[in-house]
Amino acid sequence: MSNYHKDTIAALATAAGRGGVGIVRISGPQALTIAETILKFSPRNRFAHYCDFHDIEDQRLDQGIALFFKAPNSFTGEDVVELQAHGGPIVLDLILKTIVSLGGRLAQAGEFSQRAFFNDKLDLVQAEAISDLINSTSEQAARSALRSLQGEFSKQVNDIVAALIKLRIFVEAAIDFPEEEVDFLTDSNVLNQVDELITRLEILIKNANQGALLSEGMRVVIAGKPNAGKSSLLNALAGKESAIVTDIEGTTRDVLKEQINIDGMPLHIIDTAGLRESRDEVELIGIDRAWQEIEQADRILLVTDASNPDDHNSDHAWPEFIEKLSRTSHLTLIRNKVDKLDEEASIDATGPFPIVSISAKSKLGLSILQAHLKECVGFDATNEGTFTARRRHLEALNKALEAVSIGRRQLVEMNAGELLAEELRISQESLGEITGKFRPDDLLGEIFSSFCIGK
């Protein structure tokens, strides 16, 4: 077990606020000693004690259940004590103050999971899966996070790393011992192994893309001119009246956000102020924020009023926005209010960007739009083997794939075995960043700081 941590930490492991039960978790070398002072006896390992909790002046604070988990057989790999008290904030705060007065300190965000990682109780992917499981917004996301927590994603990454190491050993041995007359450059088995690595990485990237969507969701920004029906579209997708809808132009002056699920895929929907020239200082701030959201969007829904001829014929209408937004591949044009033209809902994907014809007010074509959004990111709701992933995982996987692909070209086109070996090393390090085998300290700090206190 690692000696990276030598102090004892404590935190509330249940949600803040009032509840029937509140759990205070203690971890570290002094956990048992602190517990003995609070309980007035030494708790047995992995045994539930119903007992009193006391402060440093021996005054009773509460009654509850105490559990002791002796290292290394605990979540963090250290001695861990859990005190299950009544869920009142004052009682729990008094228990935490007692722990601090006895030599413990309050834990930082994610510090319990961080200690579990450093003590080899779980890898970095599994640690992140804990946060994903807690924050999951659908049943499918929760099941996928559990698969990651149980090691499904890590196993696939580690299997590819093992194959990389095996190939590196052969290639580097052939380079270091040329007198053995092993001409690996003409060995088709080497190329076959490289091709197999590329295929396995491509499959893993596809599955990880699904996992990233479940974990982080898709960011959809609704943009367009005033009165085009942007707020009505937000309400239709959200299934509730989140935004105020009126016939007055410029009703929406700030950014409105809603989160929904489409077949398990989290969707972060953002309604923005109408895009137009304005002298109103407040409206200008809203328009500026709209463009900021557009720049960060995974998909932009540019809403137009199909029943208004000016929206399609005037040089001063939406074409200037098309010119700005068509530079991105994330654009979908929404022809709203087609019910006023007695048109059916439809989708046209033959042009430079998809065009979806709907009526947000009557919800005509809403299912077509939802299917289109899933298709845009390749989301498959029937994929039962999905695990959660994050954007950093995708970046590392793509970097690993790129390195192996470069190595293949260098082998085939230049017979450069040394360069192939170097690209295999780069690929291995990239995959190591996913599980934490190769771990820059700043990466670890960024990951664990996003966790809950007490996890």
PyMOL commands that set and color helices and strands:
alter all, ss='L'
color gray80, all
select helices_A, chain A and resi 31-39+89-101+111-118+124-135+139-149+152-176+178-180+184-186+188-216+230-238+281-295+310-313+319-325+338-341+366-376+391-414+417-435+441-448
alter helices_A, ss='H'
color red, helices_A
select strands_A, chain A and resi 9-12+19-27+49-54+60-69+80-87+105-106+218-224+256-262+265-271+299-305+331-336+346-348+355-357
alter strands_A, ss='S'
color yellow, strands_A
deselect
rebuild
show_as cartoon
